[in-house]
Amino acid sequence: MKLVFLGPPGSGKGTQAKLISEILKIQHISTGTLFRQLAEENNSLGIEAKEKYWGKGNLVPDNITTKILKERISKPDCKRGFILDGFPRTLNQVNALEKITEIDFAVFIYSYEKEILKRFEQRLQCNSCNIVYGLGKTPKKPGYCDECHKKLIKREDDNPEILKQRLKIFYDNVSPIVKHYKEKGILIEVNGEQPTEKVKQEILNNIYNN
């Protein structure tokens, strides 16, 4: 099963991608996580992506993103399938992806700016486990990850100014992508402002019933 998850920052897209990937036993691939890992490893592409693009709330160029993604999904652990979280973000990326592989479903989790900004006030992330807290999930011990017990961090691109820029870029690009997948008959649309469990169940019901 090969899935694409679409949604604005703070919609709960990453949380749902992780939950669904565990149920379907397929890889959850977040391009944002890949970029951050490369930057931490002092990879030249990762540093360039951070300093010039995502660190300032801008999209990483398609050629850089596609190159990294193609290498990732070619690995053995993606043989059963995967969920792409954060890619594609432009119609050019959609076309590039379709030259690499065929997608079964595109899941669009939508939410509204007011709710997203509210959610980001409390969002924290574990860099080791890539678990996001504050979007319907609260750590048992405030400020620390439930799994590895390391201190949670506030992502650099989670401040309001950068977030609003990210939202503008997202909505400017997502409309043609949603239209493309709808015309192909593989789009699943879900309201991300519902409880986490309900969003998850709606996604699974759509996958299993199509």
C-alpha positions in Angstrom: 0.0 0.0 0.0 1.4 3.4 -1.1 -0.2 6.5 0.4 0.3 10.2 0.3 -0.8 12.3 3.2 -1.6 16.0 2.6 -2.5 18.6 5.1 -1.4 22.0 6.4 1.1 22.3 9.2 -0.7 21.5 12.5 -3.5 19.5 10.9 -2.4 16.3 12.7 -1.2 14.9 9.4 2.1 13.6 10.9 0.3 12.0 13.9 -2.2 10.2 11.6 0.5 9.1 9.2 2.4 7.4 12.1 -0.8 5.8 13.4 -1.9 4.4 10.1 1.6 3.2 9.1 1.7 1.2 12.3 -1.7 -0.4 11.6 -0.9 -1.2 8.0 2.7 -2.2 8.8 4.3 0.2 6.2 6.9 2.9 6.5 6.1 6.4 7.5 8.4 8.7 5.6 8.3 12.4 6.6 10.3 14.6 4.3 10.6 17.2 7.1 12.2 14.6 9.3 14.6 13.5 6.5 15.7 17.1 6.0 16.3 17.6 9.8 18.2 14.4 10.1 20.5 15.3 7.1 21.1 18.7 8.6 22.1 17.1 12.0 24.4 14.8 10.1 26.1 17.8 8.5 25.0 16.6 5.1 25.6 19.4 2.5 22.1 19.0 1.0 20.5 19.0 4.5 22.4 22.1 5.6 21.5 23.9 2.3 17.8 22.9 2.7 17.7 24.2 6.3 19.6 27.5 5.8 18.0 28.6 2.6 14.6 27.0 2.7 12.7 25.1 5.4 14.4 27.0 8.2 12.9 30.2 6.8 9.5 28.7 6.1 10.1 28.1 2.4 9.8 25.0 0.3 12.9 23.0 -0.5 13.4 22.9 -4.3 11.8 20.0 -6.1 15.0 18.5 -7.5 16.6 18.3 -4.0 13.5 16.8 -2.4 12.8 14.3 -5.2 16.4 13.0 -5.2 16.3 12.4 -1.4 12.9 10.8 -1.6 13.7 8.5 -4.5 16.7 7.1 -2.6 14.6 6.6 0.5 11.7 4.6 -1.0 14.1 2.4 -2.9 15.3 0.9 0.4 14.2 -2.7 1.4 12.0 -1.5 4.3 9.6 0.2 1.8 8.9 -3.0 -0.2 5.6 -3.5 1.6 4.6 0.1 1.0 4.9 3.5 2.7 3.1 6.7 3.7 4.7 9.9 2.3 4.2 12.7 4.8 5.1 16.2 3.4 5.5 15.1 -0.2 4.3 16.0 -2.8 3.7 19.7 -2.0 3.6 21.0 -5.6 2.1 19.8 -8.8 5.7 19.4 -10.2 6.4 17.1 -7.3 3.2 15.1 -8.0 4.5 14.6 -11.6 8.0 13.7 -10.4 6.5 11.1 -7.9 4.4 9.5 -10.6 7.5 8.9 -12.6 9.0 7.0 -9.7 6.0 5.0 -8.4 2.2 4.6 -8.3 0.2 5.9 -5.4 -2.9 4.0 -4.1 -4.6 6.8 -2.2 -4.0 10.5 -1.3 -5.3 11.4 2.1 -6.1 15.2 2.6 -6.5 16.1 6.2 -7.8 19.7 6.2 -8.0 22.2 9.1 -8.4 26.0 9.4 -5.8 28.6 10.3 -7.4 29.7 13.6 -7.3 26.1 14.9 -3.8 25.4 13.5 -2.3 28.5 15.3 -4.0 27.5 18.5 -2.6 23.9 18.3 1.0 25.2 17.6 1.1 27.1 20.9 1.6 23.8 22.7 3.2 21.6 20.1 6.4 19.8 21.1 8.4 17.0 19.3 10.8 14.2 20.3 13.8 14.3 17.9 14.6 10.7 18.7 11.2 9.1 18.2 9.7 11.7 15.9 6.6 11.8 18.1 4.6 15.0 18.1 2.9 16.1 21.3 0.2 18.8 21.7 -1.9 17.8 18.7 -4.3 15.6 20.6 -1.5 13.8 22.4 -0.1 14.8 25.8 3.1 13.4 27.3 2.7 11.5 30.5 5.5 13.5 32.0 5.3 17.2 30.9 8.2 18.1 28.6 9.5 14.5 28.1 8.8 11.8 25.5 6.7 8.8 26.6 8.9 6.4 24.6 12.5 7.4 25.1 12.1 9.8 28.0 14.2 12.4 26.3 13.4 16.1 26.6 10.9 17.4 24.0 11.8 20.4 21.8 10.1 23.3 20.1 10.8 23.1 16.4 12.6 26.1 14.9 9.9 26.5 12.2 7.0 26.5 14.7 7.0 30.2 15.5 3.9 32.2 14.4 5.5 34.2 11.6 7.1 31.2 9.9 4.0 29.2 10.4 1.8 31.8 8.6 4.3 31.8 5.7 4.2 28.0 5.6 0.4 28.0 5.6 0.3 30.5 2.7 2.7 28.5 0.6 0.8 25.3 1.4 -2.6 26.6 0.3 -1.1 28.2 -2.8 0.1 24.8 -3.9 -2.3 22.3 -2.5 -5.4 23.2 -4.5 -4.1 21.8 -7.9 -2.7 18.7 -6.1 -6.1 17.9 -4.4 -7.8 18.5 -7.8 -5.4 16.1 -9.5 -5.9 13.3 -7.0 -9.7 13.8 -7.0 -9.8 13.5 -10.8 -7.8 10.3 -10.5 -10.4 9.0 -8.1 -7.9 8.3 -5.3 -8.5 11.2 -3.0 -9.7 10.8 0.6 -10.7 14.0 2.4 -11.0 14.1 6.3 -11.7 16.9 8.7 -8.6 17.1 10.9 -10.3 19.1 13.6 -12.1 16.0 14.9 -10.7 13.8 17.7 -7.6 11.9 16.7 -9.3 8.5 17.0 -12.2 9.6 14.8 -9.9 11.0 12.1 -7.9 7.7 12.1 -11.0 5.6 11.8 -12.4 7.7 8.9 -9.1 7.2 7.0 -9.1 3.5 7.5 -12.7 3.1 6.6 -12.1 4.9 3.3 -9.0 2.8 2.6 -10.7 -0.5 3.3 -13.9 0.3 1.5 -12.3 1.4 -1.8 
